[in-house]
Amino acid sequence: MIQTDLYWKDKVANLAMLEEKIWGIEEEVDLIVLPEMFPTGFSMDAEELAEPMNLTVCKWMKQMASQKKAVVCGSAIVVAGGEYFNRFLWAQPSGEIQFYDKRHLFRMAEEHDHFSAGQSQPVFEWKGWKILPQVCYDLRFPIWSRNQHSDEGMAFDLMLYIASWPAPRASAWDILLPARAVENLAYAIGVNRVGIDGNQIPYVGHSAVYDFKGNAAIHLGEDESIGLITLHKEELLAYREKFPAWMDADDFEIRNRN
């Protein structure tokens, strides 16, 4: 978990800074998580900052993933089919990139006027884990992240939230992240940025990992920091067996927006 300040709308500076931080991780890791819009900061200047898939940001992520032999993920501004997306990018060491487009666009910053909302809800698989990608404002909408059950088991084991969550609403972040973990019987990771952006909005981090009981396994506080943690799937599965609340969950379907 890389909790960091970001240079405002400066891709070159941010990629160089993050590359140094990534190479400073001496331990072998499976997953490296960066904040929302890590190449630019949370900006509505989509036309100015967007790039297509497989250009500078994607190539950099694939290079980092290959060199560290770990998945590298975070969101960036991507243009595709004439539309702009706040796109969660999931770069594997093999060079494959999967993605999730942010579903809930932050109306109070007019994100919905500059970006298109995602309609799909992928689950990424990595080293025996099923992982649900989510972006910032998605955290406030529990139906979108509800862990449903089928004959193959629960849909995901880990919820992964990347964010640019402002300081004035940090208490909501601290409440909702463990709530999502508890109600979905899954681990929840939230990676937020720190510092003050070009719009003079402050961020205080509070990046954290919560287990399926809502306990904080790690909390990074308010400073730039790198957090390392090992998750234990066998403990998760044992708890689901002991406390099978999923068996009493309500069935529902989510309709795509027009």
Secondary structure, DSSP 8 states (H G I E B T S, - for coil): -EE----TT-HHHHHHHHHHHHHT--S--SEEE--TTTTT-S-S-HHHH-B-TTSHHHHHHHHHHHHHTSEEEEEEEEEETTEEEEEEEEE-TTS-EEEEE-SS--GGGTHHHHS--------EEETTEEEEEEEGGGGG-GGGG---EETTEES-SEEEEEE--BGGGHHHHHHHHHHHHHHHTSEEEEEE-EEE-TT--EEE---EEE-TTS-EEEE-TTS-EE------HHHHHHHHHHS-GGGG----------
